[in-house]
């Protein structure tokens, strides 16, 4: 419950708090650090319930009977999302399979089935998600799935990145190709052209240290405390100093604030625009 209150869903908690290296696996050390930071006390017992096979079979008499004459299974050294949240893993796997069956890829399927129908846009609200799940032919509970994968508490929409960005699928869907994170162009909300010198310097520093502006922004600006996609002025100044970005950082932030009416920056403010595919 605490993870849902913090992250919006267990699916989001897995991606943002637990599996921070995005390898689809969480070790005991990663699990304990994340939960202790949230104030959990009985972390060891929670871990034991997840990794001990016998604990998962408490309400399954057939499983218990079949295990009665067997040696106790070794506890797992690592867990997948399927171990962490069986219900969401199975429901999302079924939803994902329907997209792959009809469109051949999650990106193509999400764009055509969920973004392009009216009202068009990258943000898919609950009512549209439910409607398009019917159009997709998926037989699951779309309203429930929407809540099970919500990216933030109270968020009223889903995006492609909420579901697949940097998400290495676990063993149950290991044969599904993992698509790289994508950036989509949205209406420009910046006071600057892309050639603004400080913006260029920031992008260059992120690219040099982290391989891409998007990955760098996530690691350098979103993940440090206070965690989150919205980066206020103080955090932006602090992290730019750590990156070694030179120039009028405060002035840059405030010009952007004046142009957008926001008191924070987000990834789309620095991520270079990428043209949408034709058609």
N, C-alpha and C positions, 0 to 999 in steps of 0.2 A: 504493500500500500504506500509506503514512504517513497519507493522508487517511482510509482505512478504519479504521486503528487509532485515529485521533483521533475520528472522527465516527460510526463504525459502518458506514458505506456511502458510496459516491460520491454517492448521492442525497441523503443527509443533509448531506454536505460541501457540495454545491451550495447547499442551502437555508440552512445556518447560517454558512458561511464565505465563499462566493464571491458568491452573489446576495443580498447583505445588504439591498439596497433593494427586493427582491422584484418586479423588473420583467421577469423572465424572460430577461435579457441580462446578460452579464458582459464588461466592457471589459478591455483589456490591463492598464490600471493597477490595476483591482480584483483581477485574477487574480494579478498579481505581488506586490502587497502581501500578499494572503492566504497565498500559498505561501512568501514570504520569512519571514513570521512563524512558519511551521512549520519553518523551517530549510532549505528547499530551496535548492540552489545554482544549477543550470542552468535557471532559470525561463524564460529567453528561449527556449531550445531546446524546452522543453515547450510553451510557447505557440505556437511556430512549427509544431509537429506538429499542433496543434489547428486552426489557422487557415489552413494552406496546403492547398488541395484536392489538389495532387499528392501530398502526404505520405500522405493517406488512401487513395490508390489504388495504393500500392506492391505489394499482393498481388493486384491485380485486373487481369489482362492485357487484358480487354475494355475496361475504362475507360482503361487506358494507351494502347491502340491507338486508341481514338476521340479521345483528346486529342493524339495525335502530331502532327496537322496543324493544331492550334489554338494560338492565342496562350495563354501561361500565364495562368491565372486570378489575379485579384487576391486577396491574403490577406484574410481576414475582419477587420473592425474590431472586431467583437464576436462572442461565441459564445453559443449556446443550450445547454440541457441536452442536446439531441440531438447537438450537436457534442462535448460533454464526455464523454458515456457513451452510446454508440449502443445497446448491448445493453439496458441498463436502460430507456432511453427507449422502445424498441420494445416491450419486454415489459410495462412499466407501462402504456403506451398501449393495448395490447391488453386488459389487465385492466380498465382504466378504461372502455374502450368496451363491454365486456360488462356492466358495472354500469349504464351509461347506457342501453344497449339494453333491459335488463330492468326498470329502475326509473325511468328518466328523469332521475335526478340522483345525484350521488355521495353526498350526505348521506343521502338517503332509502335508497339502496341499501346503504350501509355499515351503517346502523342495522338494517334489516330482515334483511339477509343475514348480517352478521357479529356484531352486538352482541346482538340479541334471542334467537337460538337458544341453548339451554343449552350450557355454563354462561353465563348472561346477564352482560353487563358491557361496559364501555368498553375494557377491555384484552383484546385478542384474541391468545391464545397461538398458537404455530406450528402445533400439531396441529389446533386449531380453524380456523385460517386455511386450512390445506390442505383440510380437510373441506368448508368452506363454499365454497371455490373450485370444488370439484366440484359442489356444489349450485347454484352460480351458472351452471355450464355452461361455465366458462372452461377452455380446453384447454391452457393453458400450464403451465409447471413452477412450481407454487405454492411448493414448498419453496425453490427457487432465488430466486424473486421476494421471498420473505420476507427472505432474507439481503441481497438487493440494495437493499432500501429500509429496512433496519434503522436506527433513529434514533440509537442509542447502541451502543458496543461491548458485546457480550454480552447485550444486551437480549432478553428472551424473549417480548415481546409487541409488538403494533402497536396504534396508536390512529388514529382518523380524522385527527387533527391531524398525525400523523407523515407522512401521505400527501398531504394537501391544504391544510393551514393555510398561508395567505399564499403559496401557490405559484402564480404566474402561469404558465400552460402555454405552452410554446414553440410555434413555428409549426406543428408537425405536429398539434397539437390545439387550435389557436387558436379553433376554432369551439365549443369546449366552454365553457359558462358557468362563470365563476370564482366559487365560492361564498365568502362572507365567513367568517372564522374563527368557530367556534362555541364556546361555553362550555357545559359540561354540569354539572349539579348532581351532586355526589358526597356520600357521607355526611359530615356536618359533623365536622370535626376541630379546631374552634376552641374556645377557652375563652370566647369572646365572642359576643354577639348581633351582628347586622349593624350595629347602631347605635353600636358602640364608637367614641368620639370620635376616637381616633388612626387607627383604620382608615378612618373617614370622611374624615379629613384627608388620608391617604395616597391614597385613591381620587380625591379631588378634585384633588390635585396632579398625579397621573398623567393624569387626564382633561384638565386644563387645558393641560398641556404636550404631550401626545401624542394626544389625541383620545379615548382609551378607557383603562380600567384595564389591560386585557389587552395592548394595544399598548405602553403605557407601561412595564408590568412587564418586557416582553421587552427593550425598548430601554434602560431605566435600570438594571435589576437583573440580567438574564440575559446581555446582550451584553458589558458591561465585564469586563475581566480580574479574576479568573479566570472565564472564560466557563462558562456552564452553567445548567441549570434550577434547581439547588439553591443557595440564597443563604444563606450562613452569617451569624452575628451581626455580625462586623466589616464585612463587605460591606454588609449591610443598614443598619447605622448610618451608614456612609460615604455611601451613595447617598441615604438619607433627608436627610442634611445638605445634599447637593447639590440635592435637590428643594425644600428649604426647609420640610420637615415639622416642625412644632413639637409638643412634648410629650415624654412619657417613652417614647422609642423603645426604649431598652434594656429597660425594664420590660415593654413590650408584647411584644417578641420573647421574653422569658423566660417570660412567662405562656403564650404560644402553645407554646413548647417544652415546658413542663410538661404542657400539655393533650394534646399529640400524641406526646410521647416522641421527637420529632425534634430534631436540632441545626441544622436549616436550615428555611427557608421556601420555598414554591413558589407558583406562580401561583394555584392554587385557594384559597390562604389569603387572598387579597385580592380575587380576581375575584368580583363580585357573583353570587350564585346565579341561575341561569336555569331556569325550569320546563321539564321535558321535554315535548314535544308529546304530546297525548292519543292513546291507541291505540297 
